[in-house]
Amino acid sequence: MDRKPAAGKTFATATGISDRISQVNIQVTASPQSDSQQCSGAKTGSAPRNWVVQVILAAEWLVLIAGAGYLCGRTIPRAWQHLDTDFPNYYVTARLLREDYNADRVYEWIWIQREKNRFGITRSDQPVVAFVPLTPFSALLVWPLTFWSALTAKHIWIIFNLVLLSASALLLRSLTALEWRRIVILMVVTFPLHKNLLYRQYYILLLLIFIVSLWLYLHENRLLAAWFWESDSV
């Protein structure tokens, strides 16, 4: 009579263990499904993001190709072939200063037009030259170029500006860690850059001086950075 309750307890214990084993099996079989669902959800969420990144990348390359094509196919050839507005003003003044003419004479309207013609700058190149709003000091940077003709001097100036632009890009890369693609886009879509090359202006040089002063400041060389900043202001 005493063995029947023991057998009942043994049966109940075995039944409980089997129930627990079945619950564990259910959890084990269910967990891979939940993981797969999480992975599929993550993939579904990242797919639109990857698509947006690809669209932005394609747009950047499109802008880069268009801007570089305009710079190389339109701006530089036109600047290479024509003197245009500002360059003859600086060139004529700098050449007169190199030939030891009095600096006051560059403000004589009729006389400087005759000197322009003597230097081979025709009316089709530049109808009128004038240096009235500027001082002779502004023409000193062009002084080394006056040993060549006006158009050859402008060719040298364009090459010099492209070298300065490349140096500015290198410094911007070191300062910002931007990709080369975006630095080039920043430059080729800048409208004043094209005008600077066409009209022989100083702004690419000023840009490089500003970037150099910033680079020196961030590298704890503040005295030299201040000197570059002041030279740019002058």
Sequence and secondary structure as in RCSB ss.txt:
>XXXX:A:sequence
MDRKPAAGKTFATATGISDRISQVNIQVTASPQSDSQQCSGAKTGSAPRNWVVQVILAAEWLVLIAGAGYLCGRT
IPRAWQHLDTDFPNYYVTARLLREDYNADRVYEWIWIQREKNRFGITRSDQPVVAFVPLTPFSALLVWPLTFWSA
LTAKHIWIIFNLVLLSASALLLRSLTALEWRRIVILMVVTFPLHKNLLYRQYYILLLLIFIVSLWLYLHENRLLA
AWFWESDSV
>XXXX:A:secstr
  HHHHHHHHHHHHHHHHHHHHHHHHHHHHHHHHHHHHHHHHHHHHHHHHHHHHHHHHHHHHHHHHHHHHIIIII
HHHHHH   SHHHHHHHHHHHHHTT  GGGGG HHHHHHHHHHTT  TTT S    TTS GGGGGGGGGGGGS H
HHHHHHHHHHHHHHHHHHHHHHHHHH   HHHHHHHHHT HHHHHHHHHT SHHHHHHHHHHHHHHHHTT HHHH
HHHHHHHH 
